[in-house]
Amino acid sequence: MLGSIHKACVRFLHAWRTETDTGRDKRTHNLFEAAAAYVSACAEDDQERIDEAAGWVSPEALSFGVNELACRAVIALARERDESPRTVARALLGLPAA
């Protein structure tokens, strides 16, 4: 069962890949590469890199990748802090504890 879920996820991820042509080389970026580049560029307020990463995949794929990155980051930070993901997410957004 896990094998079929994995295969479905892999097919989904491959479907969202796009190719970019920089004039020198052709490189394929997946949605997770795009999400990581996009979020790190946003954190550094680098509009050129934001625009570049946003062009690697469709807006829908980028949104999915950013969401997945956020989930993984909150889970990792929650484990590190020994807190719940909900507590960590609210703290990161400056919201009061629920």
C-alpha positions as CSV (number, residue, x, y, z in Angstrom):
1,M,0.0,0.0,0.0
2,L,2.8,2.5,0.9
3,G,4.5,1.6,-2.4
4,S,1.4,2.6,-4.4
5,I,1.1,5.8,-2.4
6,H,4.7,6.6,-3.0
7,K,4.4,5.9,-6.7
8,A,1.3,8.2,-6.9
9,C,3.2,11.0,-5.1
10,V,6.2,10.6,-7.4
11,R,3.9,10.8,-10.4
12,F,2.3,13.9,-9.0
13,L,5.6,15.6,-8.4
14,H,6.9,14.8,-11.8
15,A,3.8,16.2,-13.4
16,W,4.5,19.6,-11.7
17,R,8.0,19.8,-13.0
18,T,8.9,22.4,-15.6
19,E,12.0,23.2,-17.5
20,T,13.7,26.5,-17.6
21,D,16.1,27.6,-20.3
22,T,18.7,30.2,-19.1
23,G,20.3,30.4,-22.6
24,R,23.4,28.4,-21.4
25,D,21.9,25.3,-19.9
26,K,18.6,23.5,-19.5
27,R,17.7,22.5,-16.0
28,T,14.6,20.9,-14.5
29,H,13.4,22.2,-11.2
30,N,10.9,20.4,-9.0
31,L,8.3,22.1,-6.8
32,F,10.3,21.6,-3.6
33,E,13.4,23.2,-5.1
34,A,11.3,26.1,-6.2
35,A,9.6,26.4,-2.8
36,A,12.9,26.3,-1.0
37,A,14.4,29.0,-3.3
38,Y,11.2,31.1,-3.1
39,V,10.9,31.0,0.7
40,S,14.6,31.7,1.3
41,A,14.5,34.6,-1.2
42,C,11.4,36.0,0.5
43,A,13.2,35.8,3.9
44,E,16.1,37.7,2.5
45,D,13.9,40.1,0.6
46,D,15.6,39.3,-2.7
47,Q,13.0,40.1,-5.4
48,E,15.2,38.9,-8.3
49,R,15.5,35.4,-6.7
50,I,11.8,35.5,-5.8
51,D,10.9,36.1,-9.4
52,E,13.3,33.5,-10.7
53,A,12.0,30.7,-8.3
54,A,8.4,31.6,-9.1
55,G,9.1,31.0,-12.7
56,W,10.4,27.4,-12.2
57,V,7.0,25.8,-11.6
58,S,3.3,26.7,-11.9
59,P,1.8,29.0,-9.3
60,E,-0.3,26.0,-8.0
61,A,2.8,23.9,-7.6
62,L,4.7,26.6,-5.9
63,S,1.8,27.1,-3.4
64,F,1.8,23.4,-2.7
65,G,5.6,23.3,-2.2
66,V,5.5,26.4,0.1
67,N,2.7,24.8,2.1
68,E,4.7,21.5,2.4
69,L,7.8,23.4,3.4
70,A,5.9,25.3,6.1
71,C,4.4,22.1,7.5
72,R,7.8,20.4,7.6
73,A,9.5,23.4,9.2
74,V,6.8,23.7,11.9
75,I,7.0,20.0,12.7
76,A,10.8,20.1,12.9
77,L,10.7,23.2,15.1
78,A,8.0,21.7,17.3
79,R,10.1,18.6,17.8
80,E,13.2,20.7,18.6
81,R,11.3,22.8,21.1
82,D,9.3,19.8,22.5
83,E,6.0,21.7,21.8
84,S,3.0,21.0,19.7
85,P,3.0,22.1,16.0
86,R,0.0,24.3,16.8
87,T,1.8,26.1,19.6
88,V,4.9,26.7,17.4
89,A,2.8,27.9,14.4
90,R,0.9,30.4,16.5
91,A,4.2,31.6,18.1
92,L,5.8,32.1,14.7
93,L,2.9,34.2,13.6
94,G,2.8,36.2,16.9
95,L,-0.6,34.9,17.9
96,P,-1.5,34.3,21.5
97,A,-1.6,30.7,22.8
98,A,-4.9,29.0,22.1
